[in-house]
Amino acid sequence: MMKRDENAKIFQVKVGFFGAKAVGKTAIIKRFFEGVFEETYNPTQTVNMHYYTPEMCDIKLQLVIYDFPGDIAFRKVRIDFLEKNKMNINVVVVDAADSYSYFALTDILSELELTNQIGHGFLFFVLNKIDIDNIIISRNTMSALARTVEKYYGIPPTPLIETSAKTGENIELLFNTIVQYAFMKLKTSSISRTQT
């Protein structure tokens, strides 16, 4: 087994979580990091950062996870931030029980295009809250959208992962997939490195 060089530099991969308000972006992140789900909704008011260093044997990889506020009132905050910071992976979350969160994708993708995020980084779609009974947005609907987005922007196949922050379903899968794509990004482009 290869040993990690303790003096090696850390490769940072920036991961942005986007979506309309109340889709569960923060809940997904909180479920992954803390293993808990809070029933009370507290809207994100600023860009929150989290750090995750997966256990690797041959490289030091650090995910810098940005939780963006989803309310339309924070559009300028998102754009100003994204104009100065390029994401390596863009995770767009949709609420399976809220049609507004689906139609809001047009604005979200527009913001990502405006700030040159699409094409620079991988794009993910996450269909959250699949634990509820009254599902409005189906996997088939999201899959069709993903294929349309891929064709329109000329980007690689877009992962679609169904999750439940409440039950924890597929949360681990989501972050494991993000780590896999982070390694792909390391192989295809230069990623910022920081000294340990």
Secondary structure as UniProt FT lines:
FT   TURN            6..7
FT   STRAND          10..18
FT   TURN            21..22
FT   HELIX           25..34
FT   STRAND          48..52
FT   STRAND          60..67
FT   HELIX           72..74
FT   HELIX           75..84
FT   STRAND          89..95
FT   TURN            96..97
FT   HELIX           99..103
FT   HELIX           105..114
FT   TURN            115..116
FT   TURN            119..120
FT   STRAND          121..128
FT   TURN            130..131
FT   HELIX           139..153
FT   STRAND          160..162
FT   TURN            165..167
FT   TURN            169..170
FT   HELIX           171..188
FT   STRAND          193..194
//
